[in-house]
Amino acid sequence: MNEQYPKHIAIILDGNRRFAKARNLPSFKGHEAGADTVEKLLDWAKELNVKELTLYTLSTENLKRTKEEVDYLFKLMKKWFDKLKNDKRVHENKVKVRFVGELSLLPKDLRDLCLEIENKTSSYNNYIINFCIAYGGRLELLEAIKKLKGKKEITEEDVSKALWLSSEPDMIIRTGGVKRLSNFLPWQSVYSEFIFLEKMWPEFTKHDLIACIDEFKSRKRNFGK
């Protein structure tokens, strides 16, 4: 049995559109419901002493959806992050907020807001939240390779430091019933424990998070040894 507690949990927030479709609602209602669950997740993670969260918020592949949907997602994110910027939970609990991805692919107003929040919370270190936006694992690796080009000897540590996100999740949760990573953290996830849930992301609850943590603790982790 694994007695350790997961300090870093990553979540693939899948199922917003299917949640809406099952209820005969437009897809944007699913995204709104998913954002509400993220809002609650911030409290749950603090209550359960999860030190670092990484949330797969928007992939590079998601950017290929219809312009109408992508524009709506950008608008929703700007509204949500604008609220997060002054969220007392962030500042009272000293939560460092980071945005992981190719931010140049975002509209300037959203990109500027992300950078403002990063700067505003850069000195905090009690908790960390990483929002993966315009993120693709292969793109991250390509960018890391470019940084290391010309270096004679390259170690695993060098690669990790060159990535957008150097920390490695203890556990990765994916909602929505799909059992794949979908270009999420290919380097960082090599020894992560995976948990796949049938529930759509807007249906995810604090009880589900507790159950995932209990499942993590029940597993034996030997890291290939």
N, C-alpha and C positions, 0 to 999 in steps of 0.2 A: 504493500500500500504506500502511496505517495503522501507523506505527512506535510509536504510543503503546500503553502497557499499560493495561488497564482497572483503574482505581483503585477503582471502585464497581460491584459486581456485584449484581444483584437476581435472585432465583430464585422462580418459582412452583412450589411443591412439590406437583406433581399426580401422582396415580396410586396412592396408598396402598391405597385400597379395591379397585381393579382388580387390583393386585398380589396381594392376599390372595385375591380371588375366583378368579384363575387357578390358584391353588394349593389350592383347596378349603378355605381357612382363613376363620375369622370376620373381619369387617372390622377389628376392633380389633388383630388381629395385623399388619395392613398399616400401621396407624398406629404401632405399636410399631417396626416395621422402618423406617418413615420417620424416626422420632425417632433411631434408631441411625445413620442416614445423616447427619442433621444433626450428631450428635456427632462423626462423622469429618470432616465438612465444616469444622469449626472448625480442625482441624489442617491440612487441605489449604490452606485460605485463608491461614493463617499461613505455611506453607511456600512458597506461590506469591506471597507479598507482596501479597495483595489487602487494601487498606486499609479498605474498607467493604463490608459485606454487608447486604442487605435481603432478608428471607425472608417470603414470603406464607404465613403460618402458619395463620390462621383468618380467613375473610372474614365479613362481615355476613350474606351468603347462607348460609354454612355453619351459622350459628346456627339456621336454619330446618329443619335435619335432625331426625331423631327425638330425643326427649329422652334416650333411652338412649345414643345415639351422642354427642350433645353433652356429656352429663354425663361420659362416658368420656374425651372429648377434654380437658375441663377437668381431670379427675383426672390424666391423663397429663402435661399441661402443668405442673401444680403439682409433680408428682414430678420432672419434668425440670428446671424452673427452680429448684427447691429445691436440686438438685444443682449447678446452674450458679452459684448464689449464692456458693458457696465453692470453685468450680473454680479451682485454682491457675493454670491457663492464662490465665484472665481477669485475675487480679491480677498475675501475673508479667509478662505482656505488655501490661498497661495497656489492656485492652479496654473501651471504653465500651459499655454495653448499654442500648438504648432500646426502648421498647414503643410502637408506633405504631397508633393506632386509638381507638375509642370504648370506653375501658376500663370505663366505667360499666356496660356490658353484661355484664361478667364477674362471677362470684361474688366476694364481698368478700375471701375468703381468697386467691384467685388475684390479684385486683387489688392487694391490699396487698403481696403477694410481688413483683409486677412493680415497684411503686413503690419497694420496699426495694432491689431490685437496681439500679434506675436511680440511686437516691441513693448507693448504695455505690460505683458506678463513675463517677459524674458528673465526677470530676476526671481520669479517664483519657482519653487522646487519641491513643495510638499506633495503635489500630484501633477500628473501630466495627461493632457488629452491631445492626441494627434488626429487631425481630420485629413484623411487622404482624399484630395480633391484634384481632378484632372490627373489622376494617378494611374500608372500602368507599370507592373513589375518589370516587364522587359525593357520599357523605356528607362526606368530607373537604373537597370543594369547597364544599358548602353551609355547613359550619361556618366556612370561610374567608370566605365572602361575609358571613356574620353579623358576623364580627369587623370587616370593612371597611365595614359599613353606615354611611352618613352621611358617609363620606369623599368629598370633592368630586372629586378626581382619584385614580385608582387605576392604578398601574404594574404591570408583570409582577413586578417585585421585591417590591412590596407583597403580591401574591398568594402568591408563593413563601414569604415570611416568615410569612404567616398560615396556611400549611398545617401539618399535623402533621409532615410530613417535607419539609424544604426542599432537601435534596441530591438531585441527579439521577443515576440510574445510567448508566454508560457502556454497560452491556450487561444485557439481561434474558434469562434462560434459563427456558424452560418445559419441564418433563418431561411425559410422559403422552400425547404424540401429538396434543394439542389445540392449535390455532393461533389463540389469541385471548388478550386480556389479562384478561378476566373481572373488570373493575372494579378493576384494579390500577394505581395510579400514573398516572392519565390525564394529569395536568399534567406530572409529572416525566419522563415517558417519551417526550416529543415527538422527541428526537433520540437515544434509546437504540438500540443495535443489538440486534435480536431473533434468538434462536436457539431453535428448537423441536426437541425430541428425542422419539423414539418411546419410549424407555425410561421405565418407571415410576420415581417418585422413589426408592423403596428400592433400585433397581438402579443408581442413579447412582454413579459412581466418581471417584477422583482423575484417572484417565486421561480421563474425559469432561470434567472441568473444564479440564484442560490443553488438550484439543481445542477446547473452546469459546473459550478465550483465544487460541489460535492462529488460529481462524477470525476472531475480532474483529480481530486484528492484520493479517489479510490484506485487510480491507475498507477502502475509501476513505471517509473521513468529511468531508463538506464543509459540513454544517450549513446546507444550502440556498443556499450561496454559489456 
